[in-house]
Amino acid sequence: GHGIDSDVLHPKLIDSLSHSNIELVACGENHTCAVTLSGDLYTWGDGDFGLLGHGNEVSHWVPKRVNGPLEGIHVSYISCGPWHTAVVTSAGQLFTFGDGTFGVLGHGDRKSVSKPREVESLKGLRTVRAACGVWHTAAVVEVMVGSSSSSNCSSGKLFTWGDGDKGRLGHGDKESKLVPTCVAALVEPNFCQVACGHSLTVALTTSGHVYTMGSPVYGQLGHHQADGKLPRRVEGKLAKSFVEEIACGAYHVAVLTSRTEVYTWGKGANGRLGHGDTDDRNSPTLVEALKDKQVKSIACGTNFTAAICLHKWVSGVDQSMCSGCRLPFNFKRKRHNCYNCGLVFCHSCSSKKSLRASMAPNPNKPYRVCDNCFSKLKKAIETDASSQSSMSRRGSTHQASTDITDKDTKSETRSRPQLARFSSMESFKHVENRSSKQKKKLEFNSSRVSPIPNGTSQWGALNISKSFNPVFGSSKKFFSASVPGSRIVSRATSPISRRPSPPRSTTPTPTLGGLTSPKIVLDDAKRTNDGLSQEVIKLRAQVENLTRKAQLQEIELERSGKQLKEAIAIAGEETAKCKAAKEVIKSLTAQLKEMAERLPVGASRNIKSPTSFSLASNLTAGDIPNGCIDRIHSQLTFQDVESNVSNSQLLSNGSSNASNRNAVQNRQGFPEPTPRNGARTKEGDSRNENEWVEQDEPGVYITLTSLPGGVKDLKRVRFSRKRFSEKQAEQWWAENRARVYEQYNVRMGDKSSVGSVSEDLPH
């Protein structure tokens, strides 16, 4: 865009756009697009296949405004592919132009278009964003969700079209799409951004989630096992992060989170991922070099990545001490940044303030700077003031020698003599009723394809009145003198080569001194415009942020509503189950009561006969001397006893199953367990029929036997382990055995035996 066919190694201001407030810029492989704050689109570069949108294939070396269908339409977003361009207007219209191979333009055919043409299938819908790949295109389109009777709610859906090879369109096949087609697999999410690589499509939702589709080569999909046939969400380290911006190169992806962290993945050649190596990454990886920076925006080229930070890069070594006095910082010596050089200083070394600091948010307000920068800025301000006074005198003299015939131009030159004469082409087009000679001159300067910048669009340009006077007579000589031989044929199709150049104006050519006179006025106007544009950008960012937060809150509200409905449904199911369980419990309780009424008296105590401490009975209070009690207690052992008596047997014979859990004593006095198969002898059956259990007190169970003649016999005393230990059981028996014999009318005999002590169930 500088009007020359040579490389530029450092950023250089495009003079023809220096007086316009540029809002957006996009680059293709061989062309560039820029959008002003007023919504005008400028293109320059290679014009093959109508890539620039001017209705022809003429290349332009300086920016030229795109008219035609975009005349009077405000452009809000622009995207460039290698061979085609997509334009989104503020009204939500989508225009495409360029090479139409594979149906990449979305017009239903494969024809190339040299002028912006609206995509017919998306008419009536609002397009928010668009992205151009090599041979495919993607767009985020707002679609109305819900019935017409309800409140209108729009949701951003992803549409793709063009070459479907390697699944880059996300439709699950490799078929080409000639018109925009909604990605069916991504109907639920609400999208806000989209980016395209060579064989890759990346989309961002309003909830901060990233989806990828396309070729899995180099790990550019961000998944370990992704095949790319269908869209898939990128998780890993991004699972708990809110992504605010996405960018896509040829085979790599970069994202910016709400915590100003930058993650990259994909192909690592040329160090494009920023991790200090050239290794490929198949999952999002944090760029450590930008971890402590306030990253504002990111962008990707074919094989490189760029990030814009809010503050100037300063080495971490310089943060420990003052850059002026070299004293270390502490609690009393606070660090301050210079708004001109970005280094850190103490308060004494940066106590002065100055205008026009390079890093100041507003150059017209004073900001803290170091002493060296203060001196430099002060000299610069004084120099500008002195030059302004001399230039104003020189400009007034030059103004008197300049004759402008148009009345409107004269009135404009009275109010702003220097600015009106040397303003850009944009300000010229708004002036009406100009002379025919000036119209022809302006048309020639704005439409010609020349590597030499025109004089009206560059301040301080070289004087071409002498060096190019003979050339203007013939456009053929002009191109042969200015363009390399290899470009003469391609430039021959320009309309300029088919018509003679207009005659030279008799108006004196302005000198360098006259050109520099309005510099200060233009600088002030530019600063004002920049400040206003920055405020507009900030307000737009705030609006977008608030909109996104509102959408997130709506999503959370919907999610909470769904969870509430699910909880209510689960509660209803649990209530029904609880009612059914209560009915079952009532029926079982009634059955148990009925069975309990059928049992004989005392049988219920025998049902739960647990393993317990047991002492052999058949002992009389007078037959056992006190000295024998210790010998009897020493023979107590522990044993677990099982019960094998079923409820049916219990109900049929009405007897207790406690005897089946009793231990059988061997010759040495130790208990033997009852066989597990539940086999019982006839003698045991007859014996168990005459036994029952009495509970003397909580935790004490006495087994009694009925003998012929109505006499009772004490067979066993059992103690619960939860209430008695061995010593407590022995003590209780010593204190209460006489009472037990007397209370239960137990037969007094000489025979004594020691039963087993076993574990009791809780009572």
N, C-alpha and C positions, 0 to 999 in steps of 0.2 A: 503493500500500500504506500510505499515511499516514492513510486514513480521511477524506480531504477531496477535493473535486473541484476542484482548482486545480493550476497548474503549480508546479514546484519548480526554481529556477534553480541551486541548489547541492546537492551530495550531502547527504542527510539520512538519519539512521539510522531504520530501520523498528523502532519500539519493540516491536511484538508479536513480532519475531524477534530482539530484542537479546540474549536469553538462550539462544539456540540457536546451535550451531556450524554455520554454513552452509558447505557444501562446493562446491555448484554453483549457478549462476544462469543462466537462459535467458529471453530476451524475444521475444515475438511482436509483432504489430502493435498489438494491443489487450489483451494479457494478459502476465503474468509468472509464471515458475515458479522455485521454489527448493528445493534438496535439502539436508537436514541431514547431518551426519556420521553420524548413526545410520540414514540411509537413508529418512527421511520426506519426502514430497513436499507442498509447499505451493503453492497457486495463488491468484491474484487478478487482477481486471480484468473485462473484458467476458465475460459468460457465454453469449453467443449460440451456437447450434449445439452446446451442451455443451462449449464450448471449455475450461472449467476442470476438467472431469472429476468434477463433484459429482452427476451424475445429473439435472441440471435446467439451465435456461438463465438462472438467477439470477446477476446480477453481484455481485461482492464487492469492497469497497473496502479490506479488510484481508486479509492472508494467512489462508488456511484450509487445513487439512490435507485431503488427498485420501485417503479410506478406500475402502470397497467392495472391489473385486478386489485392490487394492494393500495391504490390511490385513495387516500382519506381513511384508511383502516389502521387502527392502532395495533401494532405487533407487540405481543407480550412475551413470547418465547421463541427461540430459534434453535435448531439442531442441524448439524452438518454431517453427512456421511462422505465417503470417498467420492461418490458419483451422484449423489442426490441431496436435496435439502428439504426440510420440513419446517413450516412456519405455523405458529399458533397465535391467533389474535385474542384480544381481550374479550371479544364476544364469544369465544369458544370455537371459532372456525378453524379448520385445519387445511392448509394449503401445502402442496408438494410440487416440486419441479426438479428436472434433471434427467438422468438416465433411467429409463423405465424397465430395464431388464428384470426378469423374474416377477414382474408386477409389483415392484418395490414401492411405486408411487401410490398404489391403492385405488387406481381409477378403473379397475376391471380389465385392463389390457397390459401389454408389455411395451407400449410406445413411450418414447421420450417426450418430455414437455419442456419448452424453453421459457414459459411464463408461469407464474404461480397459478395453480388450478386447485379449486376447492375439492376435497374428497366428498363425492356425492353421497356415499353410503353413511356418512357421519353427520349429514345435515339434520338439524333439529336437536342434536346432542351437543353437549359442551365438552370440548377437548381441553384438558388441563395441561398436560405435558406430552411431548413427543421425543423420540430418540431414533437416530438413524444408525444402522449397522452398515456392513459392506453391501449385502444384498437382502436385507430385511429391515423392517421398520416396526416400531412399537409406539403405542400411545396410551395415555390414561384418559379415559372418557367418563364423564359423570353420567350415570344412568339413574333414572327415577326408580325408587324402591317402594313397594307397597301399592295399595289401591289408590285410585284417584280421589275417592271420597275422604280418605285419611289425609293427614298432613303430608305435604310433599317432602320427601327425604331423598337426597341424591347420594350416590355412592360411587366412588371411582373404580371403574373396572378396567382390566388390561385387555387391549386389542393388539393383535399382531398380524402382519401380512408380509408377503415376499417369499423368498426361498426358505423352504422348510427343512432343508438338509440338516442332519445331526440334531434334530429336535429343538432348534433354536426358537421356533414359534410357540412351543409349549402345548401343542395340540395332540401329542402322543403319536404323531406320524411324521413322515418326511415329505408330505405333499405341499406344493406351493399354494399360496393363497393370494389371489389377485385383488381382493378387497379386504378391508379390516374385518377381522373375525375375533370375537370374544373368546378368551381362554377359559374353557369350561371348567377346568380343574381349579380355577382361582375365582370362583363366583362369590364366595363368602367374604374374603378380605376387602378392605377399602383402601385403594392405592392412591398415592399422591405423587410419586416420582418413578421414572423409568430410565434405564441406560442400556446401551447396546454395544457389544464388542463385535469381533469378526464372526464368531459362531456362538454367541452368548447373549442372553437377555437377563437383565437384573431389574427387579422391581421392589419398591419400598412402600409399605403400608403406613397408614396414619397412626397405627399403634407401634411403629418403630421396628417392624419385622422385615427381614430381607428374604426375597424369594429369587431363585436362580433357575435357569433352564438352558439347555444347549449341550455343547460338546464338553465332556468331562476331562479333556486333555489338560495337562499341567495343574490339575486340581482347582480350576477356576470356578467350579460350582460351589466350593466351600464344604463339600461332604467327602468322607472317606470312601463311601461305597455308592455314590450317586452315578446313575447311568445317563441322566439328562433327558430322558424321554418325556418325563412329566415334570412340572415345576415342583420344587421342594424348598422348604424353609431352611435358611442357614442358621444353625444354632451354635454349638460349641461355646466359645467365649462371648458370643453375642446373645446368648439365651437370656441373660438378665440385663442387657443393655438396651437403651432406647436409641435407635439409629435415626439421625436427623438428615443426613445427606449421603448420597451414593454417587460414585463415579466409576467408569468402566473404560479400560484401555482395550487393546487388541485381545490380550489373553490374561488380563489381571483385573482385580476389583479392589477399590478402596472405599471405605465407609467412615463417616464421622458421627460419633455418638454425642449424646447430650452432655456427657462429662468431658467434652472436647478431646476425646481419645480417638486416634486414627488406627484402624485395623485394615490390613491388606492381606490378600491371598491370590494364588494363581502362579503364573510364570514369573520366575525371579531373575531372568537374564537381564544384563545391564544394570542390575541393582535397582530395578524399578519398584520393588516392594519396600525398600528403605530399611531392611534389617541388617545391613552391613555385609551381605553375601549375595550370591546369585542362585541360591537354592529355591526350588519351587515349594509352595505351601498349598496344602489341600484343605486348610481350615483357617479361619480368621486368626491373625496374629497381630498383637499390639506393636506399633512402631515405637520403640523405646526412645528414639531420638526426639520424638515430639511429645513425650509424656508430660513434661513440665511446661509446655507451651500452650498458650490460649489460641487454639486453632479455630479460625473463623470459617474457612471454606476449603474444599479440596477439588482437584481436577486431575484428569488422566489424559495423557496423550497415547499414541500407539504403543510406545515402549518406555514411557516415563510418567512420573507422578509429581504433582505440585500441591503445596498447601499454603494458605494465607494465614499468617498469625497476626494477632493484634499488637504485639510488641516486637521491637527489634531484637534480633538474636544477640545476646551478650554472653560471653564465656562465664562459666561458673567460677573460675578462678578469681575474676574481678569482683565477685559478690562479697568477698570476705573483708575487703578493705577499701577505703576511699580512693578513687582514681585520681584525686587531686593531691591531697596531703599524705596519702599512703598510710593513714592511721587505721587500725582495725575498728570495725563497728562493734558497739556494745549497747547496753540498755540506755545509756545517756547519748551516745553518738548514733543517731538513727540514720538509716540509708535512704537516699532519695534518688530518683532517676532523672537524668537530664532529658528534657523533651526534644532535644536537638540531636545529640549523639547517642543517647540510649545508655550510657554508662552510669554507674552508681557513684554518688558523692555524698559527703556529709552535709549538714545544714549550712555550715560556714562556707563551704566551697560551692554551694548551689543556692545561695540565698537570693540571687537576682532573677528577674523575670523579663522576658522579651517577647516581642511579636514575631510572627513568621517562623516559629520553631517547626522543624521538619516533621516531628511526631506529634504535634499538638492537634487535638481534635478540631479546634477552630483557630486557623492562623491569624485571625483578626483580634484575638484575645491574648494577653500576656500569660506565659507559662514559665515554670521554673526551668532554668538552664544553668549550666556551669559557667565559670568565669570566662574560659576560653571561647565558648560558644556565644556568650553574651557580647564579647568584643567583636567577634566576626559578624554577628547579626546586626550590631549597632553600625558597623562600617557599611554593611550592605544597605541598610536603611538610609543612611546619610548619602551614599552614592546614588541610590535611586531617587532621592529627593532632589539632589542637584541636577541629575540628568533630566528629571521631569521638568524642571523649570526651563532649562535650555531647549529641551525638545518642544515645549509648548510655544516658545518664541519662534523656533524654526518652523514649527507646524503652522503657526499663524501666517508667516511669510509665504510658505508654500501654498497655503489655502488661498491667498490672494491671487496667486498666479494660475490657479486651476479654475477652469470654466466648466460648469455643469449646467446644461441647458434646461433640463426638466424642472418644473416648478415644485413638484413633490420632493424631488431630490434636493432642491435648494432649501426648502423648509426643514428637511431632515438634517442637512449639513449645518444649519444655524444652531440647532439644538445639540447635535453631536457631530461636529465636523469631521473628526478623525475616525470615529467608529463607523459612521455610515459609509465612508469612502472605502475603507479597507476591511469591511466585514466579510464573513464567509458567504459561500454561495447560498446557504440556507436563508440568510437575511435578504439577499438580493431577490429571491423568488417571491417575497411578500410585497414588494413595491410595485405599484400599478402605474400605467400610463408612461412607460419609459419610451425613449426615442427608438426608432427602428434600428439605428446603428448600434446602440447599446444592447438591444435584444439579441442581435446577431452575434455580437461579441460574447455575450454571456452564454448563448447556445453553443457557440464554438468551444468555449473554454470548458463547459460542463460535459459535452458529449464526445469530444475527441479522445482517441486512445493514443496517448503519448507517454513515453517514459519521462518526459520533462514536466514537472509540476507547473500548473498555471500560476500566473503571478498573483491573482486575486485570492488564492487560497493558502498561500504560504507567506508568513512574515519574514522579512529579511531575505527573501529569495534573490537570486542573482538577476541582474538586469539583462533581459533577453532582447532588448530593442535593437542592439547592434549585432550581436552574434547570430541571430536567427532571422534577420530581415530578408536575406535572399531565399531562405528556406520556405518562408510562408507563401511564396508564390506558387509552389507546387508541393502537394502533399506527398507525391511519390519521392521527391528528393528528401523531404522531411523524414520519411520512414527509413530511407536508405542511409541517412546520416545518423539516425538515432537508435535504430534497432539492429541487432545482429542479423547476419545474413540468413540464418536458419529460421528466423521468425518473420521474414518478409512475406512469405506465402500465406501464413496463417493470419497475418494482419491485413491482407489484401481484401478480405471480405468486409472490412469495416466500412460503414457508410461514408466516412470521411474521405476515403480514397476515391470515391465516385463523384465528389463534388469539390469545386475549388474552395480554397480558404477565403474567408471574408477579407476585405482590404484592411490595412492597418489604420487604426484610428489616429486622427491628428492630435489627440489629447497628449500632452507631454507625459512621458513615462516617469513615474515617481522614482525618486532616488532612494538610496538606502536610508538617508537621514529622514526623509519624509515617511518612510515605512515604519520606522521605529518610534515615531512620535506617539501613537496611541497605545503603546505597550502597557503603560501603567493603568490607563483606564480599562483596558481589556483584562488585565490581571485582576483588578478589583471586581469587575463584572463576573469573571470566571470564578473567583473565590466565592462570591455571593451565590452564584449558580451551584457551585460544588456544595456549599453549605446547605442550600435548600434541597439539593438532590440527596445528600446524606440523610437529612431529616426525613425525607420521603421514604428512603430505603429503610431507615430505622422503624418508621411507622408501619411500613408494609411488613417488615419482619415481626413486629409486635402483633399485627393483625393475624399473620399466619400462625404465630405461636399460640395466640389465644384461640384461634379456630381449631388448631390441632389439640389443644388442651380440652376444648369443649367436646370435640369428637371422642377423645379418650374417655372423658367423663360419661358420655353417652354409651360408649362401649361397656364401661364398668357398670353403668346402671342396668344395661340390658343383661349383662352377665349376672349381676346380683339378683335381678328379677327371675332369671332362669333358675338360679340356685334356690331362691325362695320357693318357686313353684315345685322344684324337685323335693325340697324339704317338706313342703306341705303334703305332697303325694306320699312320701315315705312315712310321714307321721300318720296319715290316714290308714296306710297298710298296717303299720304297727298297732294302731288302735283296734283295727279289725282282728288282728292276730291275738291281741290281748283279751278282747272279748271272747274269742273262741277258746282261748286257754282257760279263762275263768269258768266257762261253761263245762269244759272237760274236768276241771278241778272239782266243781260242784258235783258232777256225776260220780267221780271217783270217791269223793268224800261220802256221798250217800251210800255207795256200794260198800265202803269200809265200815260204815256204821252198821249196815245190815249184816255184814259178816261178823262184826264184833258182838252183835246181839246173839248170834247163833253159837258162839264159843261158850264153853263152860266157865264157871267162876275160877279165876286164877290162871287161866290158860294164856291170857294176854301177857302176863308177866314172863311166861316161858318162851314166848315167840322171839324175843330179842335177847335170848340168853347169851351173853357175851363171854369171851374168855376173860378170866378174872383170877384174882388171888383166891385160892380155895384151901380150906383146911379140912382134913378128913374129920368126919363126925363119928358117931357111935361112941362119943366120949362122955363120960359122966362127970359131974362136978366133983364127986368125991373119990373117983377111981384114979385120977391122974394127980400124982403129987406135984408140988410146985417145982421140984428139981428136974422133972422130966420135960417141962415146957421148953427149956433151952434146947434140949436134944431134938425135940419135935420141930422147933423153928429152924434148926440148922439143916434139916432135911428138906426145906422148901426149895423148889427149883422153879425155873421159868419155862414155859412152853406155849407155842401158838397152836390153837386147836381150831379145826375147821368144822363147819356145820354142813351136813349133806341132807338135811331133812327138808323136803319141799313143803310149800304152803298147802298143797292138796292133801298131803299126809297129815299135816297139822290140823286141818279142818275136819278131816274124816275121823280121826281117832281122838281129837281134842286134847292130846297130850303135848307136853313141851318137848322141844328138840334140844333142850339144854344138855341132856344126858349124852347126846352124840358128840358134844364138844368136850366132854370130860376126858381127862387123861387116865390111862390104864396104868396102874402101878406095877412095876416089875419086882423081881425078888429083892433087889438091892434097895428098894424104896424110892426109885426114880420113876417118873411118869413116862409112859410110852404113848405116842400119838395114835389117835383112832385112825383106822385105814381110810384112805381117800375115796375108795370106791363106794363107801356108804353101806357096805355089807354089815348086817347085824345078826347076831344069833337069836335063837328063839328065847333063850334065857334073858338076853338083854332086852328084848321086846317086852317080855312080861314084867321085867323090873322097871322099865321106863314108864309103863302105864301107871304105876303106883307112886311116881315121884312128882313133886311140884316145887316151885321156887317162891319163897316169900322175901319181900324187901323189908328188912328190919329198919333201915334208915338210908338216906341217900348214899349210894356207893357200897352198900353192904347187902349181899344176897345170900339167903340161907336155903339150901336144898334139903327138903324133908322127904321121908319115905313112909308110906303107910304099910304097917305090918298087920298080919292077921290078928284079929281080936280088937282092932281099933286103936292100937298103940302106934305112936309116931317114933320115927328114928331120924336123928340128925346125920345126914350123909356128908354135907360139905358146906363151908362158909366161904363166899367169894367177895373180894374187895376190888373196887375200881381203882385203876392206876392213876386216874386223874385226881382222885381225892385222897388216896392213901399210898404211902410208901411201904416198904417191907417192915420197917420198924414201927410205923404207925399202926399197921395191921396187927402186928404181934401185940402191941400195947392195947389196942382195942379189944382183942380177943381175951387178953388176960383180965381186963376190967369187966367185960360184959358176958363171959361164957356162962356164969351161973344164972344171970338174968335170962339168957337165951334159952337154956334148958328148962327153966321154970315157966317162961312165957309161952313156949310152944309145946309144953307138956311132952318133952322128949324122954324116951325110955333111957334109964341109967343102966349102963352095962360095963363089963370089964373090957370088952373088945375096943381097941383103938387102932386107927390107921391114919396115916398122914397123906393127904391128897396133894395134888400138884398146884403150883401157883402160876397162873397164866394171865395174859394181858386182857383187860376188860375193855369193852366198848364204852364210849362216853354216855353218861346218863345225866 
